[in-house]
Amino acid sequence: MGFKGLFGTRDPNLTIQLRVAMLANGVDLMSAPGGMVSAVHGVKEIERTLDAFRISVRWMKAEGDIRG
């Protein structure tokens, strides 16, 4: 998808839907859909975030919010 595909279009509704789905999966993005990573994020936190993202994307696909 590349950088432009991920960050080129800012659909506010899609951003909100992703944030809500991530929150429901225990992760707060706190910023744009790219999120933030800090020095205190270890392997466990990154894996949890990736799992939450995968589930969130599946939910959004099932709802028809995104194609895939």
Buried (B, 14 or more C-beta within 10 A) or exposed (E): EEEEEEEEEEEEEBEEBBBEBBEEBEBEBEEEBEBEEEEEEEEEEEEBBEEBBEBBBEBBEEEEBBEE
